[in-house]
Amino acid sequence: MQARLFSRSAWIGIAVCALLAALLPILNLGFPDGHVLHISSYAVSLVGKFMCYALAALALDLVWGYTGILSLGHGVFFALGGYAHGMYLMRAIGRDGVYQSNLPDFMVFLDWKTYPWYWSMTDNFWYCMALVVLVPGVLAFVFGFFAFRSRIKGVYFSIITQAMTFAFMLLFFRNNTGFGGNNGFTDFKRILGYSVTAPSTKAVLYLVTLAFLIGALVLCRSIVKSKLGRVLQAVRDSESRLMFIGYNPLWFKLFVWTLSAVLCGIAGALYVPQVGIINPSEMSPANSIEMVIWAAVGGRGSLIGPIIGAFTVNGLKSWFTAAFPDLWLFALGLLFILVTLFMQKGILGLVQQLNARRQIGDVSTVSEETV
C-alpha cells in the first residue's frame, strides 16, 4: 500500500494557508487605498519574497534534512537562477534606459560595444527560463559528481560549497564579467510586455510563486515518501551500510543535489522581478547560512518546517531591521543558538511535541474517569 503524501488534517492546513495567501493580491487589487480590507502592494511583494525564500529553504531541506548533505553554498544556485531571469529583464528594457541604448545602462557605462556570447538569445523569455533550470542544474551536477565520487562529505563538503559560492561572488563582482559588477541588474521595466511595477503584474508573479511553492512541496513530499526517499534517508543515516547491501549512493546523492539546486534556481528567478534587483551579494556565504537557519528554525527533515522557518525568520528580520536595525544579527545568532539547544526539531517539532503531550493527557484523563 502506497503511503499517503499528507494526512487529511495536513492537506486541509495546506489548502487553508494557500487560500489565505492567494487572497492577498485579490484584496490589493479589489479594494482601494484606505479601505479596511485593502492590502498594500508592499505587503504583497514582501510575502512574495518570503515565498521565494521558503522555496529555497524547502530545496535545502531535501538535501540536508533527508539526505544528510549540509550545503553552505545554495546561495549561488539561488543567485544564478536570478541572474538568468535578470538577463531577460535587462534585455526587455530596450531603449528605455538612461542612455537610451540597445545595450543595458551598465554596459554603456563600462564601455561595452556588443553583448558577450553568453548573453546570446537572452532576449527570448523561454530561453532564459531554460537557463534558470540548466545553469544551476549543470553546475550542481558537475560539482556534485566530482565531490560525491571523491566521497567528500560532512563538514568538508560544507566548506567546499561555501568556498564555491564565495568564488562565484568574487567573480560576479568584477565589472569585466558582463554581469553588472557590484550593482548587478536593476531598473527592470517589463516582463513579457507587461510593466513589472504594475499591481496586476505583481499579483500574477505572486500567484505563480505560490503555485511553484505548493508544487515543489508536493514534489518533494512524493520523493521522500517513495522508495527513492527511503534510500536517501538511508544515505543520511548510514551510507556505509547502504553500500554494503549493494547500492551506489553516488547517483542518489547526485540526483537529489541537482534537483535541490534547480528548485533553488527557480526560487531566485521568481525573486528577481518581485524585488527588482539581483546583485552578487545574493551569493554571499552569509545568505547560504541563513537558508540553513530557516530550515533549522522551522524543523529540518519535515519539508513544511523550513517553509515555516523561512517565513518566521524573515518576518522577524523585517521587523528588527525597521525597529532595531543594529540588533538583527545578534538576534539571529541568539535564535539559532536557542533552537539548537532547546528545539532541535524546530518550531514544527515543538508543536508536534506539545500536541503529543496533549493527546497523552487526554488519554490519561479518560482512563482515570473510566476507573
ABEGO torsion letter per residue (X at the ends): XBBBABBAAAAAAAAAAAAAAAAAAAAAAABBBGBAABBBAAAAAAAAAAAAAAAAAAAAAAAAAAAGBBBAAAAAAAAAAAAAAAAAAAAAAEAABAAGBABBAAAAAAGBABBBAAABGAABAAAAAAAAAAAAAAAAAAAAAAAAAAGBBEAAAAAAAAAAAAAAAAAAABAAAGAGEAAEBBGBABBGGBBAABAAAAAAAAAAAAAAAAAAAAAAAAAAABAAAAAAAAAAABAAAAAAAGBBAAAAAAAAAAAAAAAAAAAAAAAAAAAGBBBAAAABAAAAAAAAAAAAAAGBGAGAAAAAAAAAAAAAAAAAAAABAAAAAAAAAAAAAAAAAABAAEAAAAAAAAAAAAAAAAAAAAAAAAX
